[in-house]
Amino acid sequence: MITDELIQRINELARKKKSQGLTPEEQVEQQKLYRIYLDAVKQQVTAQLEAAGIKPKAHVCQDGCTCHRHHLTSGDDTKH
C-alpha cells in the first residue's frame, strides 16, 4: 500500500542521494521502498484494468513456460 510515509521516505532518500549520497544501508532501504511502491502501482493498475473488463494476455516465454513473468533459473543466467 502506498502511504504518505512511504512517499516521504522515498523522497527523503532521493534528495539525500542527489545531494550527498547514500550509505549502503540506505541504498538497500531505497531499493526496497521502490519495489514496494512499484508493486503497489502495478496492483492498482491491474485492478483498474480488470474492473474495466480488460484481461491480461497470457505470456508465453520462448521456452514455452507460462509463468507470466521472466525469472532466472537457479545457478543459471538464462532468462525464460
N, CA, C and O atoms as a GROMACS GRO file, in nm:
protein
  320
    1MET      N    1   0.084  -0.118   0.000
    1MET     CA    2   0.000   0.000   0.000
    1MET      C    3   0.089   0.125   0.000
    1MET      O    4   0.189   0.131   0.071
    2ILE      N    5   0.051   0.220  -0.079
    2ILE     CA    6   0.126   0.345  -0.087
    2ILE      C    7   0.072   0.439   0.021
    2ILE      O    8  -0.045   0.476   0.019
    3THR      N    9   0.158   0.476   0.112
    3THR     CA   10   0.120   0.569   0.219
    3THR      C   11   0.198   0.698   0.205
    3THR      O   12   0.298   0.705   0.133
    4ASP      N   13   0.152   0.800   0.273
    4ASP     CA   14   0.225   0.927   0.273
    4ASP      C   15   0.366   0.909   0.330
    4ASP      O   16   0.462   0.969   0.281
    5GLU      N   17   0.377   0.824   0.432
    5GLU     CA   18   0.508   0.800   0.494
    5GLU      C   19   0.603   0.733   0.396
    5GLU      O   20   0.722   0.766   0.391
    6LEU      N   21   0.551   0.639   0.317
    6LEU     CA   22   0.633   0.571   0.217
    6LEU      C   23   0.686   0.671   0.114
    6LEU      O   24   0.805   0.672   0.083
    7ILE      N   25   0.599   0.753   0.064
    7ILE     CA   26   0.640   0.852  -0.036
    7ILE      C   27   0.737   0.952   0.023
    7ILE      O   28   0.835   0.990  -0.041
    8GLN      N   29   0.711   0.996   0.146
    8GLN     CA   30   0.802   1.090   0.212
    8GLN      C   31   0.942   1.031   0.226
    8GLN      O   32   1.042   1.098   0.200
    9ARG      N   33   0.948   0.906   0.268
    9ARG     CA   34   1.081   0.843   0.288
    9ARG      C   35   1.151   0.823   0.154
    9ARG      O   36   1.271   0.846   0.144
   10ILE      N   37   1.078   0.782   0.052
   10ILE     CA   38   1.137   0.768  -0.082
   10ILE      C   39   1.195   0.902  -0.126
   10ILE      O   40   1.307   0.908  -0.176
   11ASN      N   41   1.119   1.009  -0.108
   11ASN     CA   42   1.166   1.141  -0.147
   11ASN      C   43   1.286   1.188  -0.065
   11ASN      O   44   1.378   1.250  -0.118
   12GLU      N   45   1.285   1.159   0.065
   12GLU     CA   46   1.399   1.195   0.150
   12GLU      C   47   1.526   1.128   0.100
   12GLU      O   48   1.631   1.192   0.087
   13LEU      N   49   1.516   0.999   0.072
   13LEU     CA   50   1.633   0.925   0.025
   13LEU      C   51   1.678   0.974  -0.112
   13LEU      O   52   1.798   0.980  -0.139
   14ALA      N   53   1.583   1.009  -0.198
   14ALA     CA   54   1.618   1.060  -0.331
   14ALA      C   55   1.692   1.193  -0.319
   14ALA      O   56   1.791   1.216  -0.389
   15ARG      N   57   1.644   1.282  -0.231
   15ARG     CA   58   1.712   1.410  -0.212
   15ARG      C   59   1.852   1.391  -0.154
   15ARG      O   60   1.947   1.456  -0.196
   16LYS      N   61   1.863   1.301  -0.057
   16LYS     CA   62   1.993   1.276   0.005
   16LYS      C   63   2.089   1.214  -0.097
   16LYS      O   64   2.207   1.250  -0.101
   17LYS      N   65   2.039   1.122  -0.179
   17LYS     CA   66   2.123   1.060  -0.281
   17LYS      C   67   2.179   1.165  -0.375
   17LYS      O   68   2.296   1.160  -0.413
   18LYS      N   69   2.095   1.260  -0.412
   18LYS     CA   70   2.136   1.364  -0.506
   18LYS      C   71   2.234   1.462  -0.442
   18LYS      O   72   2.327   1.509  -0.508
   19SER      N   73   2.215   1.494  -0.314
   19SER     CA   74   2.298   1.597  -0.250
   19SER      C   75   2.428   1.544  -0.193
   19SER      O   76   2.533   1.606  -0.209
   20GLN      N   77   2.423   1.429  -0.126
   20GLN     CA   78   2.545   1.382  -0.059
   20GLN      C   79   2.573   1.234  -0.074
   20GLN      O   80   2.678   1.185  -0.032
   21GLY      N   81   2.481   1.162  -0.132
   21GLY     CA   82   2.500   1.018  -0.148
   21GLY      C   83   2.438   0.940  -0.034
   21GLY      O   84   2.408   0.995   0.072
   22LEU      N   85   2.419   0.812  -0.056
   22LEU     CA   86   2.357   0.725   0.043
   22LEU      C   87   2.458   0.624   0.097
   22LEU      O   88   2.552   0.584   0.027
   23THR      N   89   2.436   0.583   0.221
   23THR     CA   90   2.515   0.475   0.278
   23THR      C   91   2.467   0.344   0.214
   23THR      O   92   2.359   0.341   0.155
   24PRO      N   93   2.544   0.238   0.224
   24PRO     CA   94   2.498   0.109   0.169
   24PRO      C   95   2.363   0.066   0.228
   24PRO      O   96   2.280   0.009   0.158
   25GLU      N   97   2.343   0.092   0.357
   25GLU     CA   98   2.216   0.055   0.420
   25GLU      C   99   2.101   0.136   0.362
   25GLU      O  100   1.992   0.083   0.340
   26GLU      N  101   2.125   0.264   0.337
   26GLU     CA  102   2.021   0.348   0.279
   26GLU      C  103   1.991   0.308   0.134
   26GLU      O  104   1.877   0.316   0.090
   27GLN      N  105   2.093   0.264   0.062
   27GLN     CA  106   2.071   0.217  -0.074
   27GLN      C  107   1.980   0.095  -0.075
   27GLN      O  108   1.891   0.084  -0.159
   28VAL      N  109   2.004   0.003   0.018
   28VAL     CA  110   1.920  -0.116   0.030
   28VAL      C  111   1.777  -0.076   0.066
   28VAL      O  112   1.680  -0.127   0.009
   29GLU      N  113   1.765   0.016   0.161
   29GLU     CA  114   1.632   0.064   0.201
   29GLU      C  115   1.560   0.128   0.082
   29GLU      O  116   1.442   0.103   0.061
   30GLN      N  117   1.631   0.210   0.006
   30GLN     CA  118   1.572   0.278  -0.108
   30GLN      C  119   1.522   0.176  -0.211
   30GLN      O  120   1.412   0.192  -0.265
   31GLN      N  121   1.602   0.074  -0.238
   31GLN     CA  122   1.561  -0.029  -0.333
   31GLN      C  123   1.435  -0.101  -0.286
   31GLN      O  124   1.345  -0.129  -0.365
   32LYS      N  125   1.428  -0.132  -0.156
   32LYS     CA  126   1.311  -0.199  -0.100
   32LYS      C  127   1.187  -0.110  -0.111
   32LYS      O  128   1.079  -0.157  -0.147
   33LEU      N  129   1.204   0.018  -0.080
   33LEU     CA  130   1.091   0.110  -0.087
   33LEU      C  131   1.043   0.128  -0.230
   33LEU      O  132   0.923   0.134  -0.255
   34TYR      N  133   1.137   0.137  -0.325
   34TYR     CA  134   1.100   0.145  -0.467
   34TYR      C  135   1.020   0.023  -0.508
   34TYR      O  136   0.919   0.035  -0.578
   35ARG      N  137   1.063  -0.095  -0.465
   35ARG     CA  138   0.994  -0.219  -0.500
   35ARG      C  139   0.853  -0.220  -0.442
   35ARG      O  140   0.758  -0.258  -0.511
   36ILE      N  141   0.838  -0.178  -0.317
   36ILE     CA  142   0.706  -0.170  -0.255
   36ILE      C  143   0.616  -0.077  -0.335
   36ILE      O  144   0.501  -0.110  -0.364
   37TYR      N  145   0.669   0.039  -0.370
   37TYR     CA  146   0.593   0.139  -0.444
   37TYR      C  147   0.552   0.085  -0.581
   37TYR      O  148   0.435   0.094  -0.620
   38LEU      N  149   0.648   0.030  -0.654
   38LEU     CA  150   0.618  -0.020  -0.789
   38LEU      C  151   0.519  -0.136  -0.786
   38LEU      O  152   0.430  -0.143  -0.871
   39ASP      N  153   0.533  -0.226  -0.690
   39ASP     CA  154   0.439  -0.338  -0.679
   39ASP      C  155   0.298  -0.287  -0.650
   39ASP      O  156   0.201  -0.340  -0.704
   40ALA      N  157   0.286  -0.186  -0.565
   40ALA     CA  158   0.155  -0.129  -0.534
   40ALA      C  159   0.093  -0.063  -0.657
   40ALA      O  160  -0.026  -0.079  -0.682
   41VAL      N  161   0.173   0.010  -0.733
   41VAL     CA  162   0.122   0.074  -0.855
   41VAL      C  163   0.076  -0.033  -0.954
   41VAL      O  164  -0.030  -0.019  -1.014
   42LYS      N  165   0.155  -0.138  -0.971
   42LYS     CA  166   0.116  -0.246  -1.062
   42LYS      C  167  -0.016  -0.310  -1.019
   42LYS      O  168  -0.102  -0.339  -1.103
   43GLN      N  169  -0.032  -0.332  -0.889
   43GLN     CA  170  -0.156  -0.390  -0.839
   43GLN      C  171  -0.275  -0.298  -0.866
   43GLN      O  172  -0.382  -0.345  -0.905
   44GLN      N  173  -0.256  -0.168  -0.847
   44GLN     CA  174  -0.364  -0.072  -0.871
   44GLN      C  175  -0.404  -0.071  -1.018
   44GLN      O  176  -0.522  -0.071  -1.051
   45VAL      N  177  -0.305  -0.069  -1.106
   45VAL     CA  178  -0.333  -0.066  -1.249
   45VAL      C  179  -0.403  -0.195  -1.292
   45VAL      O  180  -0.501  -0.191  -1.368
   46THR      N  181  -0.355  -0.307  -1.244
   46THR     CA  182  -0.416  -0.436  -1.277
   46THR      C  183  -0.561  -0.440  -1.230
   46THR      O  184  -0.650  -0.483  -1.304
   47ALA      N  185  -0.586  -0.394  -1.108
   47ALA     CA  186  -0.722  -0.394  -1.054
   47ALA      C  187  -0.814  -0.303  -1.137
   47ALA      O  188  -0.928  -0.339  -1.164
   48GLN      N  189  -0.763  -0.187  -1.177
   48GLN     CA  190  -0.844  -0.095  -1.257
   48GLN      C  191  -0.875  -0.154  -1.395
   48GLN      O  192  -0.986  -0.141  -1.445
   49LEU      N  193  -0.776  -0.217  -1.455
   49LEU     CA  194  -0.799  -0.278  -1.586
   49LEU      C  195  -0.897  -0.393  -1.576
   49LEU      O  196  -0.986  -0.407  -1.661
   50GLU      N  197  -0.883  -0.476  -1.475
   50GLU     CA  198  -0.976  -0.588  -1.458
   50GLU      C  199  -1.116  -0.538  -1.429
   50GLU      O  200  -1.214  -0.596  -1.477
   51ALA      N  201  -1.128  -0.430  -1.351
   51ALA     CA  202  -1.260  -0.373  -1.322
   51ALA      C  203  -1.325  -0.318  -1.449
   51ALA      O  204  -1.448  -0.314  -1.460
   52ALA      N  205  -1.243  -0.276  -1.544
   52ALA     CA  206  -1.294  -0.225  -1.671
   52ALA      C  207  -1.319  -0.338  -1.770
   52ALA      O  208  -1.360  -0.312  -1.884
   53GLY      N  209  -1.295  -0.461  -1.730
   53GLY     CA  210  -1.320  -0.576  -1.816
   53GLY      C  211  -1.205  -0.610  -1.908
   53GLY      O  212  -1.221  -0.687  -2.003
   54ILE      N  213  -1.088  -0.555  -1.880
   54ILE     CA  214  -0.971  -0.584  -1.963
   54ILE      C  215  -0.888  -0.691  -1.892
   54ILE      O  216  -0.842  -0.671  -1.780
   55LYS      N  217  -0.871  -0.802  -1.958
   55LYS     CA  218  -0.796  -0.913  -1.902
   55LYS      C  219  -0.655  -0.916  -1.961
   55LYS      O  220  -0.638  -0.888  -2.080
   56PRO      N  221  -0.555  -0.949  -1.881
   56PRO     CA  222  -0.419  -0.957  -1.935
   56PRO      C  223  -0.405  -1.076  -2.030
   56PRO      O  224  -0.466  -1.181  -2.009
   57LYS      N  225  -0.324  -1.057  -2.133
   57LYS     CA  226  -0.297  -1.167  -2.225
   57LYS      C  227  -0.200  -1.263  -2.158
   57LYS      O  228  -0.116  -1.222  -2.078
   58ALA      N  229  -0.212  -1.389  -2.191
   58ALA     CA  230  -0.121  -1.490  -2.138
   58ALA      C  231   0.017  -1.467  -2.196
   58ALA      O  232   0.032  -1.451  -2.317
   59HIS      N  233   0.115  -1.466  -2.112
   59HIS     CA  234   0.254  -1.450  -2.156
   59HIS      C  235   0.313  -1.588  -2.181
   59HIS      O  236   0.298  -1.678  -2.099
   60VAL      N  237   0.378  -1.603  -2.293
   60VAL     CA  238   0.445  -1.729  -2.324
   60VAL      C  239   0.592  -1.699  -2.348
   60VAL      O  240   0.627  -1.626  -2.441
   61CYS      N  241   0.676  -1.755  -2.264
   61CYS     CA  242   0.821  -1.737  -2.281
   61CYS      C  243   0.868  -1.817  -2.401
   61CYS      O  244   0.797  -1.905  -2.450
   62GLN      N  245   0.988  -1.787  -2.447
   62GLN     CA  246   1.042  -1.854  -2.564
   62GLN      C  247   1.055  -2.004  -2.544
   62GLN      O  248   1.045  -2.080  -2.641
   63ASP      N  249   1.077  -2.048  -2.420
   63ASP     CA  250   1.092  -2.191  -2.398
   63ASP      C  251   0.959  -2.259  -2.370
   63ASP      O  252   0.954  -2.378  -2.341
   64GLY      N  253   0.849  -2.182  -2.379
   64GLY     CA  254   0.718  -2.241  -2.364
   64GLY      C  255   0.658  -2.235  -2.225
   64GLY      O  256   0.544  -2.277  -2.206
   65CYS      N  257   0.732  -2.184  -2.127
   65CYS     CA  258   0.674  -2.175  -1.993
   65CYS      C  259   0.563  -2.071  -1.994
   65CYS      O  260   0.564  -1.980  -2.077
   66THR      N  261   0.470  -2.083  -1.905
   66THR     CA  262   0.360  -1.988  -1.897
   66THR      C  263   0.356  -1.926  -1.757
   66THR      O  264   0.250  -1.917  -1.695
   67CYS      N  265   0.471  -1.884  -1.710
   67CYS     CA  266   0.483  -1.831  -1.574
   67CYS      C  267   0.429  -1.689  -1.560
   67CYS      O  268   0.407  -1.643  -1.448
   68HIS      N  269   0.407  -1.620  -1.670
   68HIS     CA  270   0.360  -1.482  -1.672
   68HIS      C  271   0.463  -1.384  -1.616
   68HIS      O  272   0.429  -1.271  -1.582
   69ARG      N  273   0.586  -1.426  -1.608
   69ARG     CA  274   0.693  -1.337  -1.566
   69ARG      C  275   0.825  -1.397  -1.610
   69ARG      O  276   0.836  -1.517  -1.632
   70HIS      N  277   0.923  -1.313  -1.622
   70HIS     CA  278   1.057  -1.361  -1.654
   70HIS      C  279   1.129  -1.388  -1.522
   70HIS      O  280   1.111  -1.316  -1.424
   71HIS      N  281   1.208  -1.488  -1.522
   71HIS     CA  282   1.281  -1.520  -1.400
   71HIS      C  283   1.412  -1.590  -1.436
   71HIS      O  284   1.430  -1.638  -1.548
   72LEU      N  285   1.500  -1.594  -1.339
   72LEU     CA  286   1.626  -1.665  -1.358
   72LEU      C  287   1.614  -1.802  -1.295
   72LEU      O  288   1.560  -1.815  -1.185
   73THR      N  289   1.664  -1.902  -1.361
   73THR     CA  290   1.667  -2.034  -1.302
   73THR      C  291   1.786  -2.041  -1.209
   73THR      O  292   1.887  -1.975  -1.234
   74SER      N  293   1.778  -2.117  -1.105
   74SER     CA  294   1.886  -2.121  -1.006
   74SER      C  295   2.014  -2.173  -1.068
   74SER      O  296   2.017  -2.276  -1.136
   75GLY      N  297   2.121  -2.098  -1.042
   75GLY     CA  298   2.250  -2.138  -1.092
   75GLY      C  299   2.272  -2.115  -1.240
   75GLY      O  300   2.372  -2.160  -1.296
   76ASP      N  301   2.179  -2.045  -1.303
   76ASP     CA  302   2.189  -2.023  -1.448
   76ASP      C  303   2.146  -1.881  -1.477
   76ASP      O  304   2.049  -1.832  -1.419
   77ASP      N  305   2.217  -1.815  -1.566
   77ASP     CA  306   2.182  -1.678  -1.601
   77ASP      C  307   2.090  -1.670  -1.721
   77ASP      O  308   2.074  -1.563  -1.779
   78THR      N  309   2.031  -1.780  -1.759
   78THR     CA  310   1.943  -1.783  -1.874
   78THR      C  311   1.803  -1.736  -1.833
   78THR      O  312   1.741  -1.795  -1.744
   79LYS      N  313   1.756  -1.631  -1.897
   79LYS     CA  314   1.620  -1.585  -1.869
   79LYS      C  315   1.523  -1.666  -1.952
   79LYS      O  316   1.553  -1.705  -2.065
   80HIS      N  317   1.407  -1.690  -1.896
   80HIS     CA  318   1.300  -1.750  -1.975
   80HIS      C  319   1.166  -1.705  -1.925
   80HIS      O  320   1.063  -1.745  -1.979
   0.00000   0.00000   0.00000
